[in-house]
Amino acid sequence: MFQYTIGFIGTGNMGSALVRAACKGIDPQQVVVTNHTPAKAQALAKEVGCQVVLTNEEVARQSKFIMLGVKPHILPEVLRQIAPVVKECMDQGEEKVLVSMAAGVTMESMYQHLGLSQRVPMLRIMPNTPAAIGKGMTLVHPECCKPELVDEFETIMAQSGRFDRIGENLADAAGAASGCVPAFAYLFMEGLADGAVMAGVPRQKAMTYVAQAVLGAASLVLQSGQHPGALKDAVCSPGGSTIVGVSKLEEGGLRSACIQAVAGSAEKNKKLGK
Ligand SMILES: NC(=O)c1ccc[n+]([C@@H]2O[C@H](COP(=O)([O-])OP(=O)(O)OC[C@H]3O[C@@H](n4cnc5c(N)ncnc54)[C@H](OP(=O)(O)O)[C@@H]3O)[C@@H](O)[C@H]2O)c1
């Protein structure tokens, strides 16, 4: 019988963000982690109070939900490594769910790498790093998992933020919008803060003002349901200073660059699993 509710293989940037969320949602003693460099998993475990083991097989044997937090090119090797353990446990009647967060890797190709005759329940997710503080957006592709197990997974990870269930056919495109956008937002905010510094605002204050403005604007979009264009219009007084800034952003091709960024990331997602 499994000892832990959820186990993580790979505690890098994304894996550790989800470990933090899991440890806020359930008893950290129900969470186990392992990592290629054990010291990384050990430091995280010490910080959040979860358990740590030394091998991927141990995580697979002892956890109900097995979170695969390695890079896409490492995933096939890890799947082959844990397959015998998963089979043995399932043959003994244990319920296991494999959860992959790897960009671009389809569930069909994961089944092939596992190489098992039985179909292990599987979830493919696309989270983002704000999950570490409960502000994440996680897309869940639920096709290969019973609805009650999807519900259970979302309950365990509830402290990571929002979830949306969406077909795997949209994984590469939607994954770019959730997984990659934080990086784009950081770049945007860094530029805005640089502008404020150029205009004379001290760096630390500039970062706070910009971050809070972006946070407030995003919250308003989500809560009001209004189109961002309408909310932008409400800030731009005729002949005022904001519309001058808007015109500068358009001169720099901001919206076109944003479109290309998300579309380009979606294209790259398609290639990552191949
Ligand atoms: N970063 C994001 O914002 C984001 C968003 C959505 C999805 N993802 C997905 O999340 C996955 C991880 O990305 P990441 O950004 O977190 O990468 P990362 O920071 O490089 O983390 C990967 C972790 O896997 C560990 N690892 C490597 N080989 C391993 C093995 N054989 N067994 C156990 N652990 C192993 C690495 O340990 P060492 O450092 O010791 O080698 C590292 O801690 C990727 O599949 C990515 O597509 C990431």
The ligand as an ORCA input file, in Angstrom:
! r2SCAN-3c Opt
* xyz 0 1
  N       9.722     26.136    -15.505
  C       8.442     26.366    -15.812
  O       7.923     27.479    -15.660
  C       7.587     25.233    -16.353
  C       6.238     25.481    -16.634
  C       5.440     24.419    -17.078
  C       5.983     23.160    -17.254
  N       7.296     22.955    -17.007
  C       7.838     21.599    -17.194
  O       8.356     21.169    -15.960
  C       9.433     20.254    -16.192
  C      10.624     20.701    -15.360
  O      11.033     21.983    -15.820
  P      11.870     22.937    -14.867
  O      11.828     24.267    -15.472
  O      11.433     22.741    -13.446
  O      13.320     22.290    -15.073
  P      14.514     22.227    -14.025
  O      14.483     23.413    -13.143
  O      15.728     21.907    -14.799
  O      14.113     20.943    -13.128
  C      14.262     19.625    -13.556
  C      14.677     18.825    -12.335
  O      14.737     17.450    -12.684
  C      15.868     16.883    -12.025
  N      16.275     15.679    -12.735
  C      16.981     15.585    -13.900
  N      17.110     14.287    -14.234
  C      16.492     13.561    -13.273
  C      16.306     12.173    -13.066
  N      16.745     11.272    -13.934
  N      15.634     11.787    -11.951
  C      15.169     12.701    -11.058
  N      15.319     14.024    -11.199
  C      15.968     14.446    -12.300
  C      16.908     17.970    -12.089
  O      17.887     17.750    -11.096
  P      19.376     18.354    -11.237
  O      19.243     19.838    -11.273
  O      20.042     17.830    -10.027
  O      19.932     17.795    -12.519
  C      16.054     19.220    -11.814
  O      15.961     19.498    -10.431
  C       9.714     20.262    -17.694
  O       9.184     19.097    -18.265
  C       8.994     21.486    -18.199
  O       8.494     21.310    -19.505
  C       8.106     23.957    -16.550
*
